């Protein structure tokens, strides 16, 4: 009798009555009555009732716990019963968390859809993913306030990079010129300043990799051409010296003009090889526990010096050539800065580089284009606005100079706009109430996270803070908190699914209706105003982001289907549309899409991107490509690109659109299919299920 008990996992084990005593004692202790004797007496009452209730019948852990609650109440220990109930609930939550964690680990260990198309499927990547799941559970259950955790889990908003919540920051524009000029230490010894372009380029890749190990987001150089120009000139001096030394050894002489010309040729060759090596490094060297190559970006195109022009030209030529068998490099993200009087019109000093950038983009998808003279970038024209990663833009600063280098995004959280539209229906006044409520909660969540981040120490970031990459970190010591530096960063509120939100309220998205477009602009401009108000109120840089919807695209949709069912035009797909974009499946001309989306860029000061979709690479029609780029500039866009399929045979190197599963040139089935996922490039086999479904539905924009 009472010899065995059935546990929650349905195993039958030996019954141990001492566990009842321990549980009752903890309840007594929690209520201020730590009496072991009383706990034993109450245990006897529980055992008596169990024997009477179950006799020879099987009973479970839950049966025992129910009986303990009954006995405590019957014996006049209501306060202790309440304490026991709370203890029981706490234990239940811990069990659920452990169960969820184990289920998540099991899913990761299987070949499954990926949340991040930049993270591979290697053993180290799996270990990273497991640790991230454990971290998410910890932060949601132990650190984040319950209401914020609930809103994240239920899909009201989404806390991005949750597994890194309290340990690091998102991204940064790295001050490359300073690091190369002064040298740096990445933990294994001091690296001296380079004396030539090859070493400078190699160290640039190492800098990106080293800092990626301190951060989860983008690593970027804002002035790649300008910062490396110095080392092109040093290389030229070195080449002249080598030539003169060799001539002396041979007892020969040559005119200075001939030596200069030959040295310049050699320097150009060295620069090309340096850029080729840089590209190879960023597509092969790993970070973040070996799970990914650095999420790297470079910005260039406006430096008109001889060295800067040579860096840009050689990089573009090397990027166009591709990797070993002609594969398109996935990294770095390449951002060509377009600037009036510098490279946008015939006669501008770098106009030839703009033409070359389009030629390369017509084959390789990159470069993307950033427009320095858009209405919102032009005020920072002298400083120049740089972009990184999927779309991130960091410039304005209420706590110091509005500079690009040495600053980045601290964290961001995305609002589920379609849910607000579904809840409001046709009641626009109700929608505004829901939106303001969502903005309030999101600001509160970002402040909560910032309070955790600002208490981190310099020693927690051996490269980022230890080498003073962040603005105002120069005087900080190892044990100092980092708030003095990160107050210059940005806290971003993102949004997803404007199109579905509009359909939920008006029946049409902004590509279908001018009235919906007007409402869409009102929504996004209102969100920007709320960010500006939060900036003034809290003295921190709150900004609005057109969220890069990758894993989130499908997560929000699944949660909303479960809650609201399938709604035509809203929840009837596997994804929500990226930020303010016109839905990918909607038939619209390229120029109309550009005009509709262009108006949203100025409101999204944390980042934005637009692109149009072509059927194939426009290699033979650069004029048409340029028409699109100029239309983007005229539409007041800040950052934009053109998409088309890039299929490459890994065996023979054939590059084009491969319609079947086999290469039309050699018959191989080893095909790499490169596509843009949210702003960066990846291969289709790395896309998650929602993004695969979205890609299949993308309409070509005529």
Residue pairs with C-beta under 8 A, 6 or more apart in sequence:
1 51
1 55
1 56
2 15
2 17
2 47
2 50
2 51
2 54
3 14
3 15
4 12
4 13
4 14
4 15
4 58
5 12
5 13
5 14
5 15
5 59
5 60
5 61
5 64
6 12
6 58
6 59
6 60
6 61
7 13
7 60
7 61
8 60
8 61
8 62
8 95
12 58
17 43
17 47
20 43
20 46
20 47
20 64
20 68
21 36
21 39
21 40
21 43
22 39
23 65
23 68
23 84
23 87
24 39
24 42
24 43
24 46
24 68
24 72
24 80
24 84
25 34
25 35
25 36
25 39
26 84
26 87
27 72
27 80
27 81
27 83
27 84
27 87
28 34
28 35
28 38
28 39
28 77
28 80
28 83
30 80
30 83
30 86
30 87
31 79
31 80
31 82
31 83
33 80
42 68
42 71
42 72
42 75
42 77
45 71
45 75
46 64
46 67
46 68
46 71
49 67
49 70
49 71
50 59
50 63
50 64
50 67
53 59
53 63
53 67
54 63
65 88
68 84
69 81
69 84
69 85
69 88
72 78
72 80
72 81
72 84
73 81
93 141
97 137
97 141
100 137
101 133
101 134
101 137
104 133
104 137
105 130
105 133
108 126
108 129
108 130
108 133
109 126
109 130
111 121
113 688
113 689
114 121
114 551
114 686
114 687
114 688
115 550
115 551
115 688
116 292
116 550
116 551
117 550
117 677
117 682
117 683
117 686
117 687
117 688
117 691
118 292
118 293
118 295
118 680
118 682
118 686
119 125
119 128
119 129
119 288
119 291
119 292
120 291
120 292
120 686
122 290
122 291
124 286
124 289
124 290
124 291
125 289
125 290
125 291
125 292
127 289
128 288
128 289
128 291
129 291
131 163
132 163
132 164
133 163
135 162
135 163
135 164
135 165
136 162
136 163
139 162
139 163
139 165
139 166
140 149
140 152
140 153
140 162
141 149
143 165
143 166
143 452
144 152
144 159
144 165
144 445
144 448
145 448
147 441
148 159
148 441
148 444
148 445
148 448
151 157
151 441
151 445
152 158
152 159
152 162
154 559
155 416
155 419
155 555
155 556
155 559
155 560
155 563
156 415
156 416
156 419
156 438
156 441
157 413
157 414
157 415
157 416
157 438
157 441
157 442
157 445
158 413
158 414
158 416
158 552
158 555
158 556
159 165
159 411
159 413
159 445
159 449
160 170
160 411
160 412
160 413
160 414
160 494
160 552
161 170
161 216
161 217
161 411
164 216
165 411
165 449
165 452
166 449
166 452
166 453
166 456
167 456
167 460
168 214
168 215
168 216
168 456
168 460
168 461
169 215
169 217
169 408
169 409
169 410
169 411
169 453
169 464
169 486
169 489
170 215
170 216
170 217
170 218
170 392
170 408
170 409
170 410
170 411
170 412
171 215
171 217
171 218
171 219
171 220
171 388
171 389
171 392
171 408
171 409
172 211
172 215
172 218
172 219
172 220
172 406
172 407
172 408
172 464
172 469
172 470
173 220
173 221
173 222
173 386
173 388
173 394
173 404
173 405
173 406
173 407
173 408
174 207
174 208
174 211
174 219
174 220
174 221
174 405
174 469
175 405
175 406
175 469
176 204
176 207
176 221
176 223
176 224
176 227
176 228
177 223
177 226
177 227
177 230
179 207
179 467
179 469
180 193
180 194
180 200
180 203
180 204
180 227
180 230
180 231
181 193
181 230
182 193
183 190
183 191
183 192
183 193
184 190
184 191
184 207
184 467
185 191
185 466
185 467
186 206
186 207
186 210
186 463
186 467
187 210
187 462
187 463
191 203
191 206
194 200
194 203
194 231
194 234
195 231
195 234
195 238
196 231
196 234
196 235
196 238
196 270
197 228
197 231
197 232
197 234
197 235
197 267
197 270
197 271
197 274
197 311
198 235
198 270
198 273
198 274
198 277
199 231
200 228
200 231
200 274
201 228
201 231
201 274
201 275
201 277
201 278
202 274
202 277
202 278
202 281
204 221
204 224
204 228
204 278
205 277
205 278
205 281
205 282
205 285
205 294
208 219
208 221
208 282
208 294
208 296
208 332
209 285
209 286
209 287
209 294
210 463
211 219
211 463
211 464
211 469
212 219
212 287
212 288
212 294
212 295
212 296
213 287
213 288
213 463
214 461
214 462
214 463
214 464
214 465
215 408
215 464
216 288
217 295
217 389
217 392
217 408
217 409
218 295
218 296
218 297
218 333
218 388
218 389
218 390
218 392
218 408
219 294
219 295
219 296
219 297
219 388
220 296
220 297
220 298
220 299
220 333
220 386
220 387
220 388
220 389
221 227
221 297
221 298
221 299
222 299
222 384
222 386
222 404
222 405
223 299
223 300
223 303
223 384
223 386
223 404
223 405
224 298
224 299
224 300
224 311
224 315
225 300
225 301
225 302
225 303
225 308
225 309
225 311
225 312
226 300
226 302
226 303
226 305
226 308
228 307
228 308
228 311
229 303
229 305
229 306
229 307
229 308
229 310
229 311
230 307
231 307
232 267
232 271
232 306
232 307
232 308
232 310
232 311
233 306
233 307
235 267
235 270
235 271
236 263
236 264
236 267
239 262
239 263
239 264
239 266
239 267
239 270
240 259
240 260
240 263
242 266
243 254
243 259
243 262
243 263
243 266
244 259
247 253
247 254
247 259
267 310
268 310
268 314
271 310
271 311
271 314
272 314
272 317
272 318
274 314
275 311
275 314
275 315
275 317
275 318
275 319
276 318
276 321
278 315
279 315
279 318
279 319
279 323
279 329
279 332
280 323
282 293
282 294
282 296
282 329
282 331
282 332
283 293
283 323
283 329
283 330
283 331
284 293
285 293
285 294
286 292
286 293
287 293
287 294
293 330
293 331
294 331
295 331
295 389
295 680
296 331
296 332
296 333
297 332
297 333
297 334
297 335
297 387
297 388
297 389
298 315
298 332
298 333
298 334
298 335
299 335
299 337
299 370
299 384
299 386
299 387
299 388
300 308
300 311
300 312
300 315
300 335
300 336
300 337
301 312
301 336
301 337
301 338
301 339
301 342
301 343
301 350
301 353
301 354
301 357
301 367
302 337
302 339
302 342
302 343
302 350
302 372
302 384
303 309
303 311
303 312
303 350
304 342
304 349
304 350
309 350
309 353
312 350
312 353
313 353
313 356
315 334
316 353
316 356
316 357
316 360
316 367
317 356
317 360
319 329
319 334
319 360
319 364
319 366
320 359
320 360
320 363
320 364
322 328
322 329
322 364
322 655
323 329
325 648
325 650
325 651
325 652
325 653
326 648
326 653
326 655
327 648
327 650
327 653
327 672
328 364
328 365
328 646
328 648
328 655
328 672
328 674
328 681
329 364
330 674
330 680
330 681
330 682
330 683
331 680
331 681
333 366
333 368
333 388
333 389
333 679
333 680
333 681
334 366
334 367
334 368
335 367
335 368
335 369
335 370
335 386
335 387
335 388
335 639
336 353
336 354
336 357
336 361
336 367
336 368
336 369
336 370
337 370
337 372
337 384
337 386
338 344
338 354
338 369
338 370
338 371
338 372
338 373
338 629
338 633
339 372
339 373
339 381
339 384
340 372
340 373
341 348
342 348
342 349
342 350
343 349
343 350
343 351
343 353
343 354
344 351
344 354
344 633
345 351
348 354
355 622
357 367
357 369
358 622
358 625
358 626
358 629
359 622
360 366
360 367
361 367
361 368
361 625
361 641
361 642
362 617
362 618
362 619
362 621
362 622
362 625
363 617
363 619
363 655
364 646
365 641
365 642
365 643
365 644
365 646
365 674
365 676
365 681
366 641
366 681
368 387
368 609
368 639
368 640
368 641
368 679
369 629
369 632
369 639
369 640
369 641
370 377
370 385
370 386
370 387
370 638
370 639
371 377
371 632
371 633
371 637
371 638
371 639
371 640
372 378
372 381
372 384
372 385
373 381
373 633
374 601
374 602
374 633
374 636
374 637
374 638
375 602
375 636
376 601
376 602
376 605
376 636
376 638
377 385
377 395
377 638
380 395
380 402
380 404
383 395
383 402
383 403
383 404
384 404
385 393
385 395
385 404
385 638
386 393
386 404
387 393
387 607
387 638
387 639
388 408
389 548
389 679
389 680
390 548
390 607
390 609
390 678
390 679
390 680
391 545
391 546
391 548
391 607
391 608
391 609
391 639
391 678
391 679
392 408
392 409
392 545
392 606
392 607
393 605
393 606
393 607
393 608
393 638
393 639
394 404
394 407
394 408
394 409
394 489
394 490
394 606
395 402
395 403
395 404
395 605
396 402
396 541
396 543
396 605
397 403
397 407
397 488
397 541
398 535
398 536
398 539
398 540
398 541
399 487
399 488
399 539
399 540
399 541
400 471
400 472
400 487
400 488
401 471
403 471
405 471
406 469
406 470
406 471
406 488
407 470
407 471
407 488
407 489
407 490
408 470
408 489
408 490
409 489
409 490
409 491
409 492
409 606
410 449
410 450
410 453
410 486
410 489
410 490
410 491
411 446
411 449
411 450
411 453
411 491
411 492
412 446
412 491
412 492
412 493
412 494
412 545
412 547
412 606
413 442
413 445
413 446
413 492
413 493
413 494
414 493
414 494
414 495
414 496
414 545
414 547
414 549
414 552
415 435
415 438
415 439
415 442
415 493
415 494
415 495
415 496
415 527
416 438
416 496
416 497
416 556
416 560
417 495
417 496
417 497
417 498
417 500
417 501
417 523
418 496
418 497
418 500
418 501
418 504
418 556
418 560
418 570
418 571
418 576
419 556
419 560
419 563
419 564
420 431
420 434
420 435
420 438
420 501
421 431
421 500
421 501
421 502
421 503
421 504
421 505
421 570
422 504
422 560
422 564
422 567
422 570
422 571
423 430
423 434
424 430
424 431
424 434
424 504
424 505
425 504
425 505
426 505
426 506
428 505
428 519
431 505
432 526
435 523
435 526
435 527
436 530
439 493
439 527
439 530
442 493
443 493
443 530
443 534
443 538
443 542
446 491
446 492
446 493
446 542
447 491
447 538
447 540
450 486
450 491
450 540
453 482
453 486
454 481
454 482
454 483
454 486
454 487
455 481
455 483
456 481
456 482
457 478
457 479
457 480
457 481
457 482
458 465
458 466
458 473
458 476
458 477
458 478
458 479
458 480
458 482
459 466
459 478
459 479
460 482
461 482
463 469
464 470
465 473
465 476
465 482
465 485
466 478
468 474
468 476
470 482
470 485
470 486
470 488
470 489
471 485
471 488
472 484
472 485
472 487
472 488
473 482
473 484
473 485
476 482
476 484
476 485
487 539
487 540
488 541
489 541
490 541
490 542
490 543
490 606
491 540
491 541
491 542
491 543
492 542
492 543
492 544
492 545
492 606
492 607
493 527
493 530
493 531
493 542
493 543
493 544
493 545
493 606
494 544
494 545
494 546
494 547
494 579
494 606
495 524
495 527
495 544
495 545
495 546
495 547
495 579
495 580
496 547
496 549
496 552
496 553
496 556
496 576
496 577
496 578
496 579
497 549
497 556
497 576
497 577
498 509
498 510
498 520
498 523
498 524
498 577
498 579
498 580
498 581
499 509
499 510
499 511
499 577
499 581
499 582
499 583
500 509
500 569
500 570
500 571
500 576
500 577
501 523
502 508
502 509
502 510
502 516
502 519
502 520
503 509
503 569
503 570
504 567
504 569
504 570
505 519
506 513
506 515
506 516
506 519
507 569
508 515
508 516
509 516
509 569
509 582
509 583
509 586
510 516
510 517
510 519
510 520
510 580
510 582
510 596
511 517
511 582
511 583
511 586
511 588
511 592
511 593
511 596
512 586
517 596
520 580
520 600
521 599
521 600
524 544
524 580
524 600
524 603
524 604
525 603
527 544
527 603
528 544
528 603
528 604
528 605
531 542
531 543
531 544
531 605
532 542
534 540
534 542
535 541
535 542
535 543
543 605
543 606
544 603
544 604
544 605
544 606
545 579
545 604
545 606
545 607
545 608
546 578
546 579
546 580
546 600
546 604
546 607
546 608
546 609
547 578
547 579
548 578
548 579
548 609
548 678
548 679
549 575
549 576
549 577
549 578
549 579
549 678
550 677
550 678
550 688
550 691
551 688
551 690
553 575
553 576
553 578
553 690
553 691
553 694
554 574
554 575
554 688
554 689
554 690
554 691
556 576
557 571
557 573
557 574
557 575
557 576
557 690
560 570
560 571
561 571
564 571
565 571
566 572
573 585
573 693
573 694
573 697
574 689
574 690
574 693
574 694
575 690
575 691
575 693
575 694
577 583
577 584
578 678
579 600
579 604
579 608
580 597
580 600
580 604
580 608
581 597
581 610
582 588
582 593
582 596
582 597
584 613
584 694
584 697
584 698
584 699
585 697
585 698
585 699
586 699
587 699
588 596
588 699
588 701
589 701
589 702
590 612
590 628
590 631
590 701
590 702
591 628
591 631
593 610
593 612
593 701
594 610
594 612
594 628
594 631
594 632
594 635
594 637
594 640
595 631
595 635
597 610
597 635
597 637
598 610
598 632
598 635
598 636
598 637
599 635
599 636
600 608
601 608
601 610
601 636
601 637
601 638
601 639
602 636
602 638
607 639
608 637
608 638
608 639
609 639
609 640
609 641
609 679
610 632
610 637
610 639
610 640
610 641
611 640
611 641
611 642
611 643
611 676
612 628
612 642
612 643
612 701
613 643
613 644
613 698
613 699
613 700
613 701
614 642
614 643
614 644
614 700
614 701
615 644
615 645
615 657
615 700
616 644
616 645
616 656
616 657
617 644
617 645
617 646
617 656
617 657
618 624
618 625
618 642
618 644
625 642
628 642
629 640
629 642
632 640
641 676
641 679
643 675
643 676
643 698
645 657
645 673
645 675
646 655
646 673
646 674
646 675
647 655
647 656
647 657
647 658
647 671
647 672
647 673
647 674
648 654
648 655
648 671
648 672
648 674
649 655
649 658
649 663
649 665
649 666
649 668
649 670
649 671
649 672
650 668
650 670
650 671
650 672
651 663
651 666
651 668
651 670
652 663
652 665
652 666
652 668
654 663
654 664
654 665
654 666
658 664
658 671
658 673
661 669
661 671
662 668
662 669
662 671
663 669
663 670
663 671
672 683
673 683
673 684
673 685
674 681
674 682
674 683
675 681
675 682
675 683
675 684
675 687
675 695
677 687
677 691
684 692
684 695
687 695
